Amino acid sequence: DMYPIAQENFNAWNEALREKDYEKVAGLYSSTDLSFLPTVSPKFIRDPESTKEYFTEFLKKLPHGTITSDNVQQYGPDAYLHTGMYTFLTGPADNRAPVEARFSYMWRKIDGAWKIVHHHSSALPKAPGAAVEEAESEDMYPIAQANFKSWNDALQTQDYEKVADLYAKKDLSFLPTVSPKFIRDSQSTKEYFMEFLKKLPDGTITSDNVQRFGPDAYLHTGMYTFLTGPADNRAPVE
């Protein structure tokens, strides 16, 4: 059971934030195979120096996080994906402000120590209407590209059943772009895409990375731009 380990590692990360030690926080991230999409930066961070630079600024906000909902999926004995929702308090003691966000961490044991190899955090959108040993990642890259194309092609059909069928029916962790929900089941996936497909979305990857976890799993992270809206008034969303 990886859940206690996930809790312990999150607490270590959160405690490092509280200590305002950017070197200590950055030391929890992999120095070689990193995919980091921070909450308050547009950058796709891949190296230790950029990680330090990010936390040098972020720690000035005096952040402290509390997990409100989460899930842990194990990938072999030395890797797991921790996803969910957390709330951060930021700002000085007399004026703390809460920020709700979604998160995903992939932790991997490297040389006997747990390190973050992937971290994505994004602010929670407003509800509608409201103001194993890793093989070379290149081996999986064509598969990742083909699977993304299948997903994007399914969007073009505007068939929410077809899109939802690409998602696992069990053990799902889905944090959508334009919904505040943490989706874990097939019916909720269908309901999300019933609405999302009305925007006529079409995605193009602009920067990405693929990390392999055993023969049957990989993590595909990066940046994409979506065009949405009718043909005569398409709008880009990064």
N, C-alpha and C positions, 0 to 999 in steps of 0.2 A: 504494500500500500504506500503510494508516494504522497498521499495527502499531508501527513505530518511533516514530511521533508519540505513540501512546497510551502507550508505555513512557516516553517522555521527559516527557510531561505528568504521568503518575503519579509519576515520580521527583521532579518539581518540587513536587508536592503533598506527598509524603512528606518531602522535605527541609524544606519550610516547617513541617511538624509538628515535626521534629527541632529546629528553631531556636526552637520555643516562641513563635512570633510569630503571635498570633491574627489580627492585621490582615493579615499576609501570606497566611495560609491563606484567610481570608475573601475576600481580593482575587482569588482564583482562581475564585470563584463569580460567576455572573451577578448583576448588581444589579437586573435588570428582569424576567427570565422564569425564575424559579428554582423547582425542585421538589426538596426536600431532606428525606429521611427518615433521620435519623441512627441510629447503632447504639445509643447509650445515652441516648436521649431519646424520649418518647412524642409529641413535637410534629411537626407537618407544617410545615416551615420554608419560607417563601416570600420573605423579605426579607433585606437585608444585615445589619441590626441584630441580628436573631435568629440569623443565621449567626455573627456575632461573639460573641454571648452564649454560644452553644453551644461554640465552640472555646475561649473563655476558660476554661470548666470542663474540657473534654475534654483540653486540653493539660497540665493538672495531673497527668494520668496518665502523662505522658512516653511517648506512643505512638510506635511505629515499626512500619511494615507491610512485609510481604514477600508478593508475589503467588506463589501456589502453582499456580494453574491459571487460564487466562483465554482470552477470545475477543474479537475486535474486528470489528464490523459497520459498514461505511461507509454513510452516507446523504448522497450528494452530495459535492461537493468540500470542504465546510466543516463537516461534522458526522459524528460516529461514536459508536457505543455500545460501551463497554468493560465487559464483565461477567466474573465469575469468582469465585475464592476467594482470600482472603488471610489471613495470620496476623499478628496484632498482638502485640508485646511491650509490656507496660505495667508501671508501677511503678518503684521506685528500683533503682539499678544492682545492689544486693546481693539483690534479691528480685523479679526480672523474672518476669512471669506471661504465658503465651501465651493468646491468645483467637483462635479460628478463626471466620471470618465469611464471608458471601457479599457481593458488591458489584455494583453497576451504576452506571456513570457515563455520562452523555451529555455530550460536549464539543462546543461549537460555536465557530467562529471569529467573534468579534464585534469589529468595528473593528480587524481585523488581529491580534487576540490570542485565544488559546484560552481559553475560559471554561467552567466546569461549569454546565450548565443543569438537570441532574438528577443526583442522587446518592442512592442507597439502599444502606444497609449494615445487615445483621442478623446476629446471632450464629448460628453453625452449630448447628442442632438436634441433639440426641443421636440416634444411630441407633436404630431400633426395638428395644425391649427393653433398651437401655442406660440406667444411671442418667444544503441548498437554501434560498431565501428562505422565511422562515416566513410563511404566511398567517395570518389571524386564527384563533386556536385554537378560537373558537366554531364555526367552520365544521365542524370535525371532532367537536365534542362530541356531537351526536346520533348520529353513527356509532359513537363510542366507547361511548355508552350502549347502543345496539342490540347491539353486539358483546359487551359484558359480559353483557347479558341472554341472548343466545344461548348463551354459555358457561355461565352459571348455570343456564339451563333444561336444558342438556345434563347438568349434574350431577344434576338432579332425575330424569332418566330412568334413572340408575344404569348407563348404558351407557358403559363405559370407552372403547370403540372410537369412539363418537360424540364424546366429549370430546377424545380424543387427536387426532382428525381436524381439530380447530380449530388445532392447532399445526403449524408448518412442518415438513416432512419433511427439509428441508435447511437448514443455517445456523440452527440453533435454539440458544437460550441460555435454559435453564429452571432456576430456583433455587427449588424447591418449599418450601412452608411446613413440612411435617413429614417432611422427608428431608434428610440431609446431602449428598446427591449433587448434582453439577453435570450436569444432563441435557442431552444434545446430539442424541439420536436418537429415532426414532419408537417403537421397541420399549421403550426405557426409560420413555418417556412413558406408554405403555399400562400397563406394570407398576406405575408409580406410582399411576395412577388406579384400577387394579384394587383396590388397598388403600385408597386415600383415600375412594373412594365407599362403602366399608363404614361410614364414619362418618355417612352420610346428610347431607352438607353442603349448606347453603343460605346464600348470601352477600348482604349488603346494603351498598352503598357509603354511607359516612357523610361523606366529604370527598374531593374529587378535583380533578384538574387534567389538561388535555389540551394537549399541545404538538405542533404539526404539523411534519413534516419532508418537504417536497415534497408532490406530489399523492397519493402512494400509501403514506404512512407517518405514523404518529403515536405518541406516547408517552403512555400513560395511567397516571398515578400517583395515589396517595392512600391512604386508610384504608378498611378494610371490616370488618364484623363477620360472623362465620359462626356459624350455629346448627348443632350436630352432635349426634348421638345419636338414640335412638328417640323417637317422638312423645310419650311420657309422661315423658321425661326429657331434654329438649333443653338443651344447655349453650352459652352464647355464648363465642366466642373473638374477640378484637379483633386 
